[in-house]
Amino acid sequence: KVDYPSHGRLKNWEMMFSEMSSFHDTHGHCNVPNTSSAQLEYSLLLKWANLQRYWYRKYIAGYKSKLSRERVERLESIGFS
Protein backbone atom coordinates (compact mmCIF):
# COMPACT_ATOMS: atom_id res chain seq x y z
CA LYS A 1 0.00 0.00 0.00
CA VAL A 2 1.29 3.44 -0.93
CA ASP A 3 0.84 6.11 1.73
CA TYR A 4 0.12 9.32 -0.16
CA PRO A 5 0.76 12.68 1.56
CA SER A 6 -2.95 13.52 1.45
CA HIS A 7 -3.62 10.43 3.57
CA GLY A 8 -1.44 11.93 6.29
CA ARG A 9 -3.37 15.20 6.16
CA LEU A 10 -6.66 13.30 6.35
CA LYS A 11 -5.45 11.40 9.40
CA ASN A 12 -4.25 14.66 10.97
CA TRP A 13 -7.62 16.37 10.33
CA GLU A 14 -9.44 13.46 11.95
CA MET A 15 -7.13 13.57 14.96
CA MET A 16 -7.58 17.32 15.41
CA PHE A 17 -11.35 17.08 14.90
CA SER A 18 -11.44 14.46 17.63
CA GLU A 19 -9.45 16.79 19.89
CA MET A 20 -11.84 19.66 19.13
CA SER A 21 -14.81 17.41 19.83
CA SER A 22 -13.30 16.47 23.20
CA PHE A 23 -12.64 20.15 23.94
CA HIS A 24 -16.30 20.88 23.15
CA ASP A 25 -17.49 18.04 25.37
CA THR A 26 -15.39 19.37 28.26
CA HIS A 27 -16.01 23.10 27.88
CA GLY A 28 -19.38 23.25 26.12
CA HIS A 29 -18.03 25.37 23.24
CA CYS A 30 -15.38 25.39 20.50
CA ASN A 31 -13.70 28.69 21.39
CA VAL A 32 -10.15 27.63 22.18
CA PRO A 33 -8.59 30.17 24.57
CA ASN A 34 -5.84 32.40 23.24
CA THR A 35 -4.30 33.41 26.57
CA SER A 36 -0.62 32.87 27.20
CA SER A 37 -1.27 30.25 29.89
CA ALA A 38 -3.73 28.33 27.70
CA GLN A 39 -1.54 28.53 24.61
CA LEU A 40 0.86 26.01 26.08
CA GLU A 41 -1.90 23.46 26.52
CA TYR A 42 -3.92 24.25 23.40
CA SER A 43 -1.42 25.71 20.92
CA LEU A 44 -1.93 23.09 18.20
CA LEU A 45 -5.70 23.02 18.66
CA LEU A 46 -5.85 26.83 18.54
CA LYS A 47 -3.88 26.95 15.27
CA TRP A 48 -6.04 24.21 13.78
CA ALA A 49 -9.28 25.91 14.89
CA ASN A 50 -8.20 29.25 13.43
CA LEU A 51 -7.38 27.61 10.10
CA GLN A 52 -10.69 25.72 10.05
CA ARG A 53 -12.57 28.96 10.78
CA TYR A 54 -10.80 30.67 7.88
CA TRP A 55 -11.80 27.91 5.43
CA TYR A 56 -15.25 27.58 7.02
CA ARG A 57 -16.01 31.25 6.43
CA LYS A 58 -14.88 30.94 2.81
CA TYR A 59 -17.10 27.89 2.32
CA ILE A 60 -20.14 29.58 3.87
CA ALA A 61 -19.57 32.70 1.75
CA GLY A 62 -19.50 30.56 -1.40
CA TYR A 63 -15.80 30.92 -2.15
CA LYS A 64 -13.35 28.14 -2.89
CA SER A 65 -12.47 26.38 0.34
CA LYS A 66 -10.30 23.48 1.43
CA LEU A 67 -13.20 22.22 3.56
CA SER A 68 -15.55 19.72 2.00
CA ARG A 69 -19.27 19.79 2.68
CA GLU A 70 -18.83 16.71 4.89
CA ARG A 71 -16.22 18.45 7.04
CA VAL A 72 -18.32 21.58 7.33
CA GLU A 73 -21.26 19.46 8.49
CA ARG A 74 -19.07 17.63 11.00
CA LEU A 75 -17.73 20.90 12.39
CA GLU A 76 -21.25 22.29 12.64
CA SER A 77 -22.40 19.13 14.43
CA ILE A 78 -20.23 20.10 17.42
CA GLY A 79 -21.18 23.78 17.34
CA PHE A 80 -18.09 24.98 15.50
CA SER A 81 -18.48 28.17 13.48
ABEGO torsion letter per residue (X at the ends): XBBBAAAAAAAAAAAAAAAAAAAAAAAGBABBBABAAAAAAAAAAAAAAAAAAAAAAAAAAGBBBABBAAAAAAAAAAGBX
